[in-house]
Amino acid sequence: MKLIATFLLFTLLASCASSKETNFTASTPAAPLVRTFLGISLTDSIDFIRWKLSLTDKKYSLECSYGIGKPNTNGFYDEKKVVLSGNVKRENNNYILENGKHVLRLAELNANLLHILNNDNTLLIGGAGWSYALNNIAATATNQINLTAKQSVIRDSIVFQGRTLCGNFSINRPSQACIKMKWLIVFYTNKNEPTTYLLNRSNMRPLEYPGKKGTWKIIAGKDGRVIYELTPDQETTPTYLLKLDEGVLIFTDAKGNLLVGNHDFSYTLNRRL
C-alpha cells in the first residue's frame, strides 16, 4: 500500500508540474503565417497584433487584438479580436500550437521569452516597429538561453532596427522617462572584423542625427554565445546584444541576463533586409 500511495503522489505531482500555466504578452507584426494561424484575412489592414497567451505543456489559450494603430497611443482605431484555445506539442525547445489544420511554432528562448518561428524553424524577423518575441508577465532575471547562434561572415555592414522600452540596459532597470526607444544600428566591418558602428536612437522622435558613433567587437560568451559589445565614442559603458539568429538580436544587461519586454515592446532588434 505504501508503494501505491507513493506512486500516486508522484503521479499527482508530475501532473501538476506539467499543467503549470505561464502567461505571455507581446505586440507583433502580422506576418502571413501568423494571420493564417489566427484565421485573419491576408488582405486586412493591420499595423500590429497584441497577444495574451496562456501556456502549459499540453494546452494553450490565446486572445489577440489587432487593427490599425491609433497615433500616440498603444491602442487601435477599430479593435478586432481573435480568441483561440487548443493543444500544444513539444519538440525539443519549441512549442507547437494547434488550431485545426494550422500550427504556430514558438521557440522557448528561456522561461521568460518565446519567439515565433518560420516554418523552417528560423526566428521570424520583425520590422522597425515590432518584433516577434513574447514576454513572460512574471519574469525573473536569468541569463539562460536555449539556442546558440553561430557567427557568420559580415561583408561590409549589416543593419538592425526596432523599438524597445526605455531604461538603463546595463543594470536591467526600466524607466518611465519615455514611452519607447527607436533603434537603428549599422554595424561596419573590415575583412569580416568588427570596426565601428553608427547608432540612430531616440526616446520619442525625431531620431538623433547624424547619430552616435562607436566601436564594436564580438565576444565569445559561455556555451558558444555570440555577443556584440558596443562602446560609444568618449564613453566607457558598453551595450550588449546577444545574437539569437541571423536576423534577430536581443539586449542583455551587463550580467548577460536577457531583457524582457511587456505588452507593447520587446528588447529584440530585427535585421533590415
Solvent accessible surface area in square Angstrom, and as a share of the most:
residue,aa,sasa,rsa
1,M,188,0.84
2,K,167,0.71
3,L,153,0.76
4,I,100,0.51
5,A,60,0.46
6,T,82,0.47
7,F,133,0.55
8,L,109,0.54
9,L,102,0.51
10,F,139,0.58
11,T,65,0.38
12,L,108,0.54
13,L,108,0.54
14,A,50,0.39
15,S,62,0.40
16,C,74,0.44
17,A,73,0.57
18,S,35,0.22
19,S,66,0.43
20,K,150,0.63
21,E,100,0.45
22,T,41,0.24
23,N,53,0.27
24,F,10,0.04
25,T,14,0.08
26,A,1,0.01
27,S,7,0.04
28,T,0,0.00
29,P,26,0.16
30,A,17,0.13
31,A,17,0.13
32,P,91,0.57
33,L,42,0.21
34,V,0,0.00
35,R,25,0.09
36,T,57,0.33
37,F,1,0.00
38,L,6,0.03
39,G,67,0.64
40,I,10,0.05
41,S,54,0.35
42,L,112,0.56
43,T,124,0.72
44,D,44,0.23
45,S,85,0.55
46,I,24,0.12
47,D,60,0.31
48,F,8,0.03
49,I,0,0.00
50,R,37,0.13
51,W,0,0.00
52,K,123,0.52
53,L,2,0.01
54,S,24,0.15
55,L,5,0.03
56,T,22,0.13
57,D,57,0.30
58,K,136,0.58
59,K,118,0.50
60,Y,7,0.03
61,S,51,0.33
62,L,4,0.02
63,E,59,0.26
64,C,0,0.00
65,S,13,0.09
66,Y,19,0.07
67,G,5,0.05
68,I,66,0.34
69,G,17,0.17
70,K,96,0.41
71,P,86,0.54
72,N,123,0.63
73,T,81,0.47
74,N,77,0.40
75,G,23,0.22
76,F,22,0.09
77,Y,138,0.52
78,D,96,0.50
79,E,89,0.40
80,K,94,0.40
81,K,120,0.51
82,V,22,0.13
83,V,109,0.63
84,L,33,0.16
85,S,85,0.55
86,G,19,0.19
87,N,71,0.36
88,V,11,0.06
89,K,115,0.49
90,R,89,0.33
91,E,83,0.37
92,N,145,0.75
93,N,62,0.32
94,N,25,0.13
95,Y,20,0.08
96,I,10,0.05
97,L,0,0.00
98,E,40,0.18
99,N,41,0.21
100,G,79,0.76
101,K,181,0.77
102,H,61,0.27
103,V,70,0.40
104,L,1,0.01
105,R,60,0.22
106,L,0,0.00
107,A,5,0.04
108,E,35,0.16
109,L,0,0.00
110,N,2,0.01
111,A,69,0.53
112,N,5,0.02
113,L,1,0.01
114,L,0,0.00
115,H,0,0.00
116,I,0,0.00
117,L,5,0.03
118,N,39,0.20
119,N,128,0.66
120,D,101,0.52
121,N,73,0.37
122,T,56,0.33
123,L,7,0.03
124,L,17,0.09
125,I,55,0.28
126,G,16,0.15
127,G,23,0.22
128,A,59,0.46
129,G,17,0.16
130,W,56,0.20
131,S,7,0.05
132,Y,5,0.02
133,A,2,0.01
134,L,0,0.00
135,N,1,0.00
136,N,18,0.09
137,I,111,0.57
138,A,78,0.61
139,A,41,0.32
140,T,103,0.60
141,A,78,0.60
142,T,34,0.20
143,N,52,0.27
144,Q,93,0.41
145,I,16,0.08
146,N,47,0.24
147,L,49,0.24
148,T,70,0.41
149,A,13,0.10
150,K,173,0.73
151,Q,71,0.31
152,S,39,0.25
153,V,89,0.51
154,I,9,0.05
155,R,197,0.72
156,D,103,0.53
157,S,36,0.23
158,I,13,0.07
159,V,25,0.14
160,F,4,0.02
161,Q,25,0.11
162,G,2,0.01
163,R,44,0.16
164,T,0,0.00
165,L,29,0.14
166,C,5,0.03
167,G,24,0.23
168,N,77,0.39
169,F,20,0.08
170,S,30,0.19
171,I,92,0.47
172,N,57,0.29
173,R,157,0.57
174,P,88,0.55
175,S,42,0.27
176,Q,174,0.77
177,A,92,0.72
178,C,23,0.14
179,I,108,0.55
180,K,27,0.12
181,M,16,0.07
182,K,49,0.21
183,W,15,0.05
184,L,34,0.17
185,I,1,0.00
186,V,23,0.13
187,F,0,0.00
188,Y,81,0.31
189,T,15,0.09
190,N,93,0.47
191,K,185,0.79
192,N,62,0.32
193,E,109,0.49
194,P,33,0.21
195,T,50,0.29
196,T,64,0.37
197,Y,5,0.02
198,L,43,0.21
199,L,12,0.06
200,N,24,0.13
201,R,56,0.21
202,S,8,0.05
203,N,76,0.39
204,M,78,0.35
205,R,151,0.55
206,P,118,0.74
207,L,72,0.36
208,E,66,0.30
209,Y,197,0.75
210,P,91,0.57
211,G,20,0.19
212,K,76,0.32
213,K,126,0.53
214,G,1,0.01
215,T,73,0.43
216,W,8,0.03
217,K,111,0.47
218,I,55,0.28
219,I,55,0.28
220,A,96,0.74
221,G,20,0.20
222,K,115,0.49
223,D,108,0.56
224,G,48,0.46
225,R,18,0.06
226,V,13,0.07
227,I,34,0.17
228,Y,4,0.02
229,E,26,0.12
230,L,6,0.03
231,T,37,0.22
232,P,22,0.14
233,D,82,0.42
234,Q,192,0.85
235,E,86,0.39
236,T,127,0.74
237,T,80,0.47
238,P,31,0.20
239,T,40,0.23
240,Y,45,0.17
241,L,0,0.00
242,L,6,0.03
243,K,10,0.04
244,L,5,0.03
245,D,29,0.15
246,E,80,0.36
247,G,3,0.02
248,V,0,0.00
249,L,1,0.00
250,I,1,0.00
251,F,0,0.00
252,T,8,0.05
253,D,7,0.04
254,A,67,0.52
255,K,166,0.70
256,G,23,0.22
257,N,21,0.11
258,L,3,0.01
259,L,2,0.01
260,V,33,0.19
261,G,12,0.11
262,N,48,0.25
263,H,73,0.32
264,D,21,0.11
265,F,21,0.09
266,S,9,0.06
267,Y,11,0.04
268,T,0,0.00
269,L,0,0.00
270,N,0,0.00
271,R,73,0.27
272,R,124,0.45
273,L,170,0.85
